[in-house]
Structure formats: C-alpha cells, structure tokens
Amino acid sequence: MSSLKEQLGAGEKRQQVIDDAIKALDAEVADKGGITGFAVKGGYKMVQGVRPGFVKDVVTGLLDDFLDAMDPLYQEAKQKSRPAGAYLLENKSRVAEGLLGVTDRKAQRAEGVLKKAYEKLRPLAKGQVEAATPRLAQLLEKHAEKTA
C-alpha cells in the first residue's frame, strides 16, 4: 500500500484534503469553549488576520509533513488490518506528538506575532490535538485507501 503522501499529496486529491482539513480546523476551533476555547479562538483569529488565505497557505505548506507524520500510524493500521480512523483514535497521543513535532519545527523558524501566538498556545496544544483526532480520523477515512 502506498504512503499517505503518495495517495493524498498531489493533484485534485491534495486540494480536497486541504479544503476538508480547513473545514475540520474551523469546526474544531468553533467547538471550543471556556477559557481555553477563548484563547484558542483568539489565537486562530489572529492567525486568520495575518493576510487573506493565510490559513490555507499554512495548511498547504504543512500537509506533506503532516502526511509523513501520520504515515507510520496508517501503515500500522494496514499491517493490523484495522480501519485507519479507528487506529488513529486509539493512538491519539501519538497523533498529537507527530503533528506537534511538525509544527514545533516550523515554529522555531517563525517570527513576530505568529511565533508569540504559537508559544502562548503550545502548552495547551497536545490536549487540543488529541480532542481533534476524531475529525482527523474522519478526514483520513474519507480520503485515504482503506486499511481494513
């Protein structure tokens, strides 16, 4: 079975994944509540305000690294004949660590308001990414080849 990047990283499928990832991100932020939700929503609004299309550009720029980070879990699901989405849910801590490893490396090179926003929200990030795993699992199930 091919890698996630081979399946989802090019052509029309890539654009579909990017569009669905942005919808999932928007929904995830909208669902946040309480003090943490206030911080997440404020940070997201700040990022959206950098320039029109900035969130799409960021998702597009991170997609290949995110696919590489998720591929080991996807391949494990395949080896175990398990649905990839369910396997992601069972391993949400690993999902969070993989995705945050990508954003941590990118944030090291960022500057200004983006770096400050990331540093402010980073302590909350693992729990937030773990909470977003159901939407990530749905996205994977929708677009990737079936593993079981």
C-alpha positions as CSV (number, residue, x, y, z in Angstrom):
1,M,0.0,0.0,0.0
2,S,1.3,3.4,-0.9
3,S,2.2,6.1,1.7
4,L,-0.3,8.8,2.7
5,K,1.8,11.4,0.8
6,E,1.7,9.3,-2.4
7,Q,-2.1,9.0,-2.0
8,L,-3.1,12.4,-0.8
9,G,-0.1,14.7,-1.6
10,A,-0.8,15.6,-5.2
11,G,-3.4,16.7,-7.7
12,E,-7.1,17.0,-7.1
13,K,-6.9,14.7,-4.0
14,R,-4.4,17.1,-2.4
15,Q,-6.8,20.0,-2.9
16,Q,-9.7,18.1,-1.5
17,V,-7.7,17.1,1.6
18,I,-6.6,20.7,2.1
19,D,-10.2,22.0,1.8
20,D,-11.5,19.4,4.2
21,A,-8.7,20.0,6.6
22,I,-9.5,23.7,6.8
23,K,-13.2,22.9,7.4
24,A,-12.2,20.5,10.2
25,L,-9.9,23.1,11.7
26,D,-12.6,25.8,11.5
27,A,-15.2,23.4,13.1
28,E,-12.7,22.3,15.8
29,V,-12.0,26.0,16.8
30,A,-15.7,26.8,16.7
31,D,-16.5,24.0,19.1
32,K,-14.0,25.2,21.8
33,G,-15.5,26.6,24.9
34,G,-14.4,28.1,28.2
35,I,-11.1,29.9,28.9
36,T,-9.1,27.5,26.8
37,G,-11.6,28.0,23.9
38,F,-11.3,31.7,24.3
39,A,-7.5,31.5,24.0
40,V,-7.7,29.1,21.0
41,K,-10.3,31.2,19.2
42,G,-8.3,34.4,19.8
43,G,-5.1,32.8,18.5
44,Y,-6.9,31.5,15.5
45,K,-8.5,34.8,14.7
46,M,-5.1,36.4,14.9
47,V,-3.6,33.9,12.5
48,Q,-6.5,34.4,10.1
49,G,-5.9,38.1,10.2
50,V,-2.3,37.9,9.0
51,R,-3.5,38.1,5.4
52,P,-6.3,36.7,3.3
53,G,-5.7,33.0,2.6
54,F,-3.0,32.6,5.2
55,V,-4.6,29.6,6.9
56,K,-4.9,27.8,3.6
57,D,-1.3,28.6,2.8
58,V,-0.2,27.2,6.2
59,V,-2.3,24.0,5.7
60,T,-0.9,23.6,2.2
61,G,2.6,24.1,3.4
62,L,2.3,21.7,6.3
63,L,0.4,18.9,4.5
64,D,3.3,16.9,3.3
65,D,5.0,16.9,6.7
66,F,1.7,16.0,8.4
67,L,1.1,13.2,6.0
68,D,4.7,11.9,6.7
69,A,4.0,12.2,10.5
70,M,0.8,10.2,10.2
71,D,2.0,7.6,7.8
72,P,3.6,5.3,10.4
73,L,0.2,5.0,12.2
74,Y,-1.6,4.5,8.8
75,Q,0.9,1.7,7.9
76,E,0.5,0.1,11.3
77,A,-3.3,0.1,10.9
78,K,-2.8,-1.6,7.5
79,Q,-0.5,-4.3,8.9
80,K,-3.0,-5.0,11.7
81,S,-6.0,-4.9,9.2
82,R,-7.6,-2.2,11.3
83,P,-9.5,0.8,10.0
84,A,-7.1,3.7,9.9
85,G,-9.5,6.1,11.5
86,A,-10.2,3.8,14.5
87,Y,-6.5,3.2,14.8
88,L,-5.8,7.0,15.0
89,L,-8.4,7.3,17.7
90,E,-6.8,4.5,19.7
91,N,-3.4,6.3,19.3
92,K,-4.4,9.9,19.7
93,S,-1.4,10.7,21.9
94,R,0.9,9.6,19.1
95,V,-1.1,11.5,16.6
96,A,-0.7,14.7,18.7
97,E,3.0,14.1,19.2
98,G,3.6,13.5,15.5
99,L,1.6,16.6,14.3
100,L,3.0,18.8,17.0
101,G,6.6,17.7,16.2
102,V,5.9,19.2,12.7
103,T,4.5,22.5,14.0
104,D,7.2,22.8,16.7
105,R,9.9,22.6,14.0
106,K,8.1,25.2,11.9
107,A,7.5,27.5,14.8
108,Q,11.3,27.6,15.6
109,R,11.7,29.4,12.3
110,A,8.7,31.7,12.7
111,E,8.9,35.3,13.8
112,G,6.8,38.0,15.3
113,V,3.1,37.6,16.1
114,L,2.9,34.1,14.8
115,K,5.7,32.8,16.9
116,K,4.3,34.6,20.0
117,A,0.8,33.1,19.4
118,Y,2.2,29.6,18.9
119,E,4.3,29.9,22.1
120,K,1.3,31.1,24.0
121,L,-0.9,28.3,22.9
122,R,1.6,25.5,22.7
123,P,1.2,24.3,26.3
124,L,-2.5,23.6,25.5
125,A,-1.8,22.0,22.2
126,K,-1.4,18.3,22.9
127,G,-4.8,18.1,24.5
128,Q,-6.4,20.2,21.7
129,V,-4.9,18.0,19.0
130,E,-6.0,14.8,20.8
131,A,-9.5,16.3,21.0
132,A,-9.4,16.9,17.3
133,T,-8.4,13.3,16.5
134,P,-12.0,12.2,15.6
135,R,-12.1,14.8,12.9
136,L,-8.7,13.9,11.7
137,A,-9.7,10.2,11.7
138,Q,-12.8,11.1,9.6
139,L,-10.7,13.0,7.1
140,L,-8.3,10.1,6.8
141,E,-11.1,7.6,6.3
142,K,-12.7,9.8,3.7
143,H,-9.6,10.3,1.5
144,A,-7.1,7.5,2.1
145,E,-7.2,4.0,0.8
146,K,-8.9,1.6,3.2
147,T,-6.7,-0.3,5.5
148,A,-9.2,-2.9,6.6
